[in-house]
Structures are given as structure tokens and as C-alpha cells.
Amino acid sequence: MKFLGDMGISPRTIALLREQGYDAIHLIEENLEKMTDQNILDKARQEERILLTVDLDFAQLLAISGDSLPSVILFRLGNVSREVVNRRLLAILNNYATELTNGLIISVTDVSIRLRHLPIQP
């Protein structure tokens, strides 16, 4: 699996993914900090990457477009510390790796994980 970290995701989370053997990049590393949300989605789709974000706009853009990729892991945590995000992310990858390759939005809150298969039906 390949990952793209949005601006709200710590570059250290990307480093953790690399340590686990994943292909992971961060927008900062690519000098793409000012990229629009739509262009970020397009980049993730073109490069077959799963987008890691704290930004709700990506789920809305996918709903409007009807696209089935890229998958998005959306962190909606009260505590978005790197340690909490990393722990939750590794658990998600252990449990939902297959689903993520098929098009999925995973919303991660403090108390739950919600799966929404793509494309989102009206």
C-alpha cells in the first residue's frame, strides 16, 4: 500500500509507515503545501495512494464526484497527537488493508471507526 499524508498529518507518521515497509510521502516533502484539496485527491488517485488527513473536505469532494478512489483515512480525534494517530493508524491497517485497496473512507474518532465504501451513493 502507498500513502499520501496531508498537511494535518505529522511527517513522523509518514516515517513510521516507511519503517513498517510502506511507500509513504508527505505533501511537505514534495513542496506541495499549497496544493488544493481537489489536486491532492487527484494526486493520490493517480499515484494509487491512500490519503491520510484530518480535513473533512476530502470526504465531501469524493461524495460529490462519485469517484471510487482514492481511499481516505480521516482522523477526527480529540487528541491528534502523533502517538494517538500512529496507534490508531496501525490498527486500521491491520484490520482493513483489503478494503482500503477497493475504495473506502475510514473515519476515525475517539470512540469508533466508521467505514464508508466508495463510491458514495446519493
NUDO-790966 format. One line per 5 residues: number of its first residue (from 0); their letters; for each residue x, y, z of C-alpha. Coordinates in nm, 3 decimals. Layout:
<rs>
NUM	a	X,Y,Z ~ ...
</rs>
This chain:
<rs>
0	mkflg	0.000,0.000,0.000 ~ 0.104,0.356,-0.070 ~ 0.013,0.662,0.135 ~ -0.003,1.039,0.100 ~ 0.000,1.249,0.416
5	dmgis	-0.199,1.573,0.411 ~ -0.082,1.883,0.598 ~ -0.260,1.790,0.923 ~ -0.070,1.461,0.945 ~ 0.269,1.457,1.113
10	prtia	0.567,1.380,0.889 ~ 0.668,1.141,1.169 ~ 0.357,0.936,1.093 ~ 0.484,0.906,0.737 ~ 0.824,0.800,0.875
15	llreq	0.651,0.531,1.084 ~ 0.477,0.395,0.774 ~ 0.812,0.377,0.594 ~ 0.962,0.191,0.890 ~ 0.675,-0.058,0.853
20	gydai	0.770,-0.109,0.487 ~ 0.506,0.110,0.323 ~ 0.560,0.360,0.042 ~ 0.459,0.687,0.207 ~ 0.509,1.054,0.120
25	hliee	0.401,1.382,0.278 ~ 0.290,1.695,0.094 ~ 0.567,1.892,0.267 ~ 0.836,1.660,0.126 ~ 0.700,1.720,-0.222
30	nlekm	0.679,2.101,-0.172 ~ 0.303,2.080,-0.228 ~ 0.181,2.255,0.088 ~ -0.040,2.495,-0.110 ~ -0.200,2.232,-0.332
35	tdqni	-0.580,2.248,-0.348 ~ -0.785,1.969,-0.194 ~ -0.904,1.856,-0.537 ~ -0.548,1.839,-0.666 ~ -0.443,1.642,-0.358
40	ldkar	-0.720,1.390,-0.428 ~ -0.614,1.373,-0.792 ~ -0.251,1.312,-0.694 ~ -0.350,1.035,-0.452 ~ -0.569,0.873,-0.719
45	qeeri	-0.307,0.898,-0.996 ~ -0.035,0.754,-0.773 ~ -0.270,0.493,-0.621 ~ -0.212,0.628,-0.270 ~ -0.437,0.624,0.036
50	lltvd	-0.485,0.977,0.166 ~ -0.428,1.039,0.537 ~ -0.598,1.356,0.660 ~ -0.783,1.546,0.931 ~ -0.973,1.751,0.670
55	ldfaq	-1.344,1.671,0.622 ~ -1.344,1.836,0.278 ~ -1.198,1.525,0.114 ~ -1.498,1.310,0.202 ~ -1.729,1.579,0.062
60	llais	-1.530,1.602,-0.261 ~ -1.547,1.224,-0.304 ~ -1.922,1.226,-0.239 ~ -1.978,1.497,-0.499 ~ -1.753,1.337,-0.762
65	gdslp	-1.883,0.982,-0.724 ~ -1.526,0.853,-0.755 ~ -1.434,0.515,-0.610 ~ -1.072,0.609,-0.539 ~ -0.860,0.719,-0.361
70	svilf	-0.930,0.569,-0.025 ~ -0.914,0.818,0.262 ~ -0.839,0.770,0.629 ~ -0.990,1.067,0.810 ~ -0.880,1.129,1.168
75	rlgnv	-1.145,1.311,1.373 ~ -0.983,1.271,1.711 ~ -0.998,1.498,2.014 ~ -0.630,1.419,2.065 ~ -0.450,1.428,1.732
80	srevv	-0.108,1.372,1.883 ~ 0.126,1.175,1.665 ~ 0.128,0.885,1.911 ~ -0.251,0.851,1.912 ~ -0.277,0.884,1.533
85	nrrll	0.003,0.632,1.480 ~ -0.152,0.375,1.714 ~ -0.494,0.406,1.553 ~ -0.347,0.401,1.201 ~ -0.152,0.079,1.256
90	ailnn	-0.463,-0.088,1.398 ~ -0.663,0.020,1.092 ~ -0.400,-0.116,0.854 ~ -0.402,-0.449,1.037 ~ -0.781,-0.476,1.012
95	yatel	-0.884,-0.307,0.687 ~ -0.597,-0.344,0.438 ~ -0.805,-0.528,0.178 ~ -1.096,-0.285,0.197 ~ -0.863,0.014,0.158
100	tngli	-0.742,-0.112,-0.180 ~ -1.101,-0.121,-0.309 ~ -1.208,0.236,-0.225 ~ -1.306,0.332,0.127 ~ -1.336,0.628,0.358
105	isvtd	-1.245,0.539,0.714 ~ -1.347,0.798,0.973 ~ -1.158,0.753,1.297 ~ -1.297,0.913,1.613 ~ -1.202,0.875,1.976
110	vsirl	-1.466,0.605,2.025 ~ -1.529,0.447,1.686 ~ -1.414,0.364,1.337 ~ -1.669,0.417,1.061 ~ -1.631,0.262,0.715
115	rhlpi	-1.792,0.405,0.405 ~ -1.738,0.223,0.077 ~ -1.673,0.424,-0.237 ~ -1.832,0.545,-0.448 ~ -2.073,0.715,-0.210
120	qp	-2.428,0.660,-0.329 ~ -2.672,0.954,-0.310
</rs>
